[in-house]
Amino acid sequence: MATDYDELRTDVKESQSNSLAALQSASAPDARSVVLEMDETNNMDSIEGPGGEFIAEELTIAVIPQAHDEFTCYSCFLVRHRSQLARRNGDYGYCTDCEG
């Protein structure tokens, strides 16, 4: 008796049809519930501390503008005093730490 090796075995056919039926009947979350869940996690206004406790404080930082004798290094983006200027390339300055 000749055997056709290209034909799927009967147990493979059954497992394919069973897995398709299982996928179709699976309860997947709908788009609205996923969006609501994401909004809930994004709307947390508190900050988690190092011990896992939540800190509901707003941090305020005073921003000081760059002085006339300072420059921003184009390599490390730190504000440095002009005495640390190693070289200037056009409008960009480089500090002595970055120029090594």
N, C-alpha and C positions, 0 to 999 in steps of 0.2 A: 504494500500500500504506500502510495506517495504522500509525502508530507510537505505542505506549503509553509515554509519558514517565514514568509513575509506577512502572513495573516497573524493578527493579534490573538494571543491566547485568551481563553474564555475568562480566566480569573482576572486578567488585566482589563478586559472590557467591563467586567462587573465593578472593579474598583474605580475605574474612570467614571462610570455613571453614578456610583455611590458618592464619590467626592464632589461631583457637580451638584448633586441633590443636596449635599450637606452645605455647600457654599451658598446655594440659593436660599436655603432655609435659615441660614445663620442670621442672628440679629445684630446688625451693624448700627452704630450710632448715626443719627441723621445730622445734617449740616448745622442745623440750628443749635443742637446740644453741644456740638464741638465749638462753635463760635461763642456761646455763652460761657463755656468752661474756660476758653482762652481769655475772655474779657474779665472773668473773675480773678484769674491769676495776674493779669496785667494791671488791675485796679488796686492792687495792694499798695497803700500809701506808707506803710511802715517798713523799716529796715530791720533785717535780721542781724542780731548781735552775734558776737563770737560764741556765746554759750547756747545759741539757738533761740533765745528770747527775742521778742519783737520790740523794737524801739520805735515809738511813734513821735519822733522829733524831726524838725526841719533844720537842716544844716545851713548856716549862712556864712559866706566867705566874703571878706572885703577885697575887692579888686582894685589894685593900685596900678595906675597907668605907667607905661614905660617912661623913664626919665630921659632928659636930653643927653646925658652922658652914658647911656646904656644902648646896647644893640642886641638883637636876637640872632643867635647862631643859626645859620641855615642848615647845618648838619644835625645838631642835637636839639634845636629849637628851644634852648634855654636862654633866658635873658641874662646877659653878662655885662660887666662894667667895661667901658671902652679900653681900659688898660689890659684886658684879656683878648683884645682883637689881634689875631695872628695874621690874617690877610683879608683883603676885600676883593671880591670878584663882581664888578658891576655894582648892583644895589645890594648884594648879599655879602654878609660878613661871616667869618669863620673864627671860632675861639681857639685858644692855644691848646686846650684839651683835645679837640677834634683834629687839629693839625699835627699833634704829637711832637 
